C-alpha cells in the first residue's frame, strides 16, 4: 500500500467516523428534544396568554373561573415548563378537601392515599407531556403531593406550588398555605367562587385572596371565562348558578 492510498483510506474512514458521530449527535438531540417538548402545546387564547404572563411575572397568581375554563391545565403547563427548564426544582400540589382523618383510613403511603384526589392533576400532566417523561419526574420525587393539613411549618424553596380547588380553603387555611411560599418560588391558586362547598360560603379564603391580589405587590389575578368543555356545560353551570342564587335568596 503506497502513502497516497493509505491517506485516502484514512480520510475515508475518518469521514465515515465523523458522519457516525454527527448522526449520533442528531439522534441524541432528537431524543432529548422530543422527551422535553410538550406533547401538545396549548393553543392559548388572549385571556390565557395574559394569565400566563401574570404567572411568570408574579410570586402568587390567582386563577378564577368556572369548571372547564382551563385554570388547572394552564397552571400545570407553566409548572412543567419551568421544571424542565430547571427554573424550579420541584412542583408542589395541594388541595383543601382532604382531611387527616380521610387520609388515615386509606391504604398505602401518603402519595398513594392522595392519588384519588390528584387524578385530575395527573391527567393534565399526561395531556401536556409524554407518559415516560411524566412518570420519570413522579418517580424521582420532583412532584410532591402535600395535603393541606400537612403543610403547616414547611417552607418551599425553588418550587412551583399549585393550590387546586382553592375556593374550599377557609381564611385560616389560605393564610397558612400562602405563607409557605419561599424564595425563588411561585404559587398559582386555582378556584371557582361559584363552587364553594364550605358550610358558610363567606368563610372562603379564596374570595379574600382575590381582593388582596389587587393591593399587594408580586400578586395578581386573572379570571378565565372561556369554556373548553362541551358547550352544554356552560349553559348547565349558568342554570345551576341561577338555582343556587334563588335558593340562597329564599333561605
Helices and strands as residue ranges (DSSP letters): H 3-36, H 46-57, E 60-65, H 71-84, E 90-95, H 100-105, H 110-128, H 131-140, E 143-145, G 148-150, E 159-164, G 166-168, H 171-178, E 186-191, G 201-203, H 205-212, E 219-224, H 231-250
